[in-house]
Amino acid sequence: MTDIPRRKMSRTDCLLPELGFGAAAMGNLYTAIDDASAAATLDAALSAGFRYFDTAPHYGRGLSERRLGDGLRGRGDVIVSTKVGRLMDPDASIADDRERDGFHTAMPFRARYDYSYDGILRSHEHSLQRLGLARVDMLFVHDIGRVTHGEADAQYREQLITGGGFRALESLRAQGAISGFGLGVNEVEVCLDLMQATRFDVILLAGRYTLLEQGALDALFPTCEAAGTSIVVGGPYNSGILATGSTAAGRYNYAPAPEAVLAKVRVLEAVATCHQVSLPAAALAFVLAHPLVASVIPGIADPQQVSDTMRLYAEPIPSAFWTDLRGQGLVRPDAPLPGEGA
């Protein structure tokens, strides 16, 4: 078992393992797995040293939370985060596990967005019941922003700001029911906008700070640093392309990768091959080099991916690799690199 180092999260007393487990696949993301396979994956993760697990009601319409709770219940040494903003309403018309919203699940629920005071509290309570846990450590407001909601985004932001959604989260934090809260999004703009309305302890930012793109350095990271807000990096492989490489099946932002992305990945692969470096190992190490980043949570689907992730996490990467990336303009000059300042 690997003892994964921990990093302090913002102003809280929470020490996050710097490598966590993204549990979307436990909700049958893209591919259905059975309960026994999910249980074996979680057992392997715990045996390997994982102690931070992130889930959401959206992942399989509650399936990921149910499976995660079954795997973690009774353990006092784990940290769990889940998300708020979607309520799961019963839907008797669901009778099979055909793909819906990217998940193959027969859980008989449909999602309804609700970021209001009551909606946030109900979401938190429902998650505890699905997990079968008395507490989660962090809550992330899930998928707020124009990319998800389009013209309805203003309405949902108002639920958070004037409808009491943030007040509910602040109350849960003040009571000690959670250690902290923030946003769980893949958009930078909404983070900057909503940081003006409340104090976030942490932002789970998916896909916007990676080897492929570092635009979050322009405004979001400096704003977070000034506010004392930590970052958890989700989607360190940009939905898969940095793990699979420039293959025809490569995904970027949950869709087939466009040619411009494939072209950049080919150049990154060439540099990695030159230095005998695994590209996904570099992707993990790169994001962890930033001092604002408290944890990175790649998605994990099976015991082999548990083993692979631990191997990638431990892979030594020569400093010349990072020097070449910077010299070729493949990472921004203001992006911290592993080993700098050590």
Buried (B, 14 or more C-beta within 10 A) or exposed (E): EEEBEBBEBBEBEBBBBBBBBBBBBBBBBBEBBEEEBBBBBBEBBBEBBBBBBBBBBBBBBBBBBBBBBBBBEEEEEBBBBBBBBBBBEEEEEBEEBEEBEBBBBBBBBBBEBBBBBBBBBBBBEBBBEBBBBEEBBBBBBBBBBBBBBEEEBEEBBEBBBEBBBBBBBBBBBEEEBBBBBBBBBBBBEBBBBBBEEBBBBBBBBBBBBBBBBBEBBEEBBEBBEEBEBBBBBBBBBBBBBBBBBBEEEBBBBBEEBEEEBBEBBEBBBEBBEEBEBBBBBBBBBBBBBBEBBBBBBBBBBBBEBBBBBBEBBEBEBEEEBBEBBBEEEBBEEEBBBBEEEE
